[in-house]
Amino acid sequence: MIRKASVMTVYKDQYEEYKKRHDELWPEMAAELKAHGAHNYSIFLEEETGKLFAYVEVESEEKWAGMAETEICQKWWAYMEPLMETNPDNSPVSRELKDVFYLA
């Protein structure tokens, strides 16, 4: 498994809605994530800043990269766009974090 971590930003007045939408994750979105090799996907919130820390384990970079091209992912990004910092294509502004330590 490849461990990936990234940082995104949710607007401070949208914390509750962001959590609600993830608590009610569309079954077809969950299925597509799994189909693209995602495992142990977690997102954490730093309430003081609105920073989100995302962690996911993936089977391969190529398989994972294909997730962004799916219709359901594009629909999810549009659904989440009002709640967080996004790019022109509605994808979340995300900065990948460098792996510097791991204890198995």
N, C-alpha and C positions, 0 to 999 in steps of 0.2 A: 504494500500500500504506500501511496505517496501522501504525505501529510502537507496540507496547505493551510495557510492562515492569511487573513487580510483584514484591513480596517476600512470601514465605511462611516457615513454620518447620517443620522436620522435627526429631523428637526425636533427641537425640544418640546414643542407643543403637540407632537405626534407620537410620543412614546406609547401611549395606551393603544392607539389605533394600530401602530406597527406590531405590537405584541398580539393584539386581537387577530390581525390578519394572518400572522404566523401560527397562532393557536388553531385557526380554522383553515390551515393550508389545504388547497384544493387537492383532492386525491390524485387527479391526473398529473399535477405538478410533482407530488411526492413520487409517483410511479416513474415519471420521466427522469427525475434526479437519480433514482436507483438504477434505472436503465442505462444511465450515463456514468455509472460506476461510483456514485457517491455513497459513503458510509460515515457514520458517526458525525453527522453535520450538526454543529451547534453555533448559535449566535449569542453573544453576551453584550450587554449595554453598560457603558459608563455614564451614569445619569448626569453627572456634573457637566459633561462636555457634549453629550449626544453621540459619542464615538461608539461604533459597533465593532466588536471583534468577532470575526467569523473563523471557524475551524471546520475543515472537512478532510476526510481521507478519501482518495480517489484511486481507482484501479490503474488508470493511465492518463497522461496529460492529453493525448489525442482524443480519447473517448470523452473526457470531461469538457474539452474545448467545444465539442459538438453540441453540448447542452445549450449554449447561447444561440444557436441557430434554429432551435425548435420553436414551433408556433406557440406552445404553452409558455415557454420561457419569455418570449416576446410579449405575450399577453400579461404575464405576471409583472414584468418590468413596467409596463404601462399602468397597471393597477397600483404599483408601489411608488410611482414617480412623484405624486403629490406629497409623499411623506419624508422624502430623503433627497440628498444631493445626488443628481443624476447627470449622465452625459447626454448629448443630443439624441442618441438612439434609445434613451430611457434606461439604459443599463446603469446600475449604481456606480458612482464614482468610488473606485476601490483601489487601495494600494496594497499590493502583496507584501507580506512580511518575510524577511529572511530567517530561515531556521538557524538558530545558534546553539540550541541545547535540547537534548532529548534523553530522558531516562526511561528505559523500558521496564 
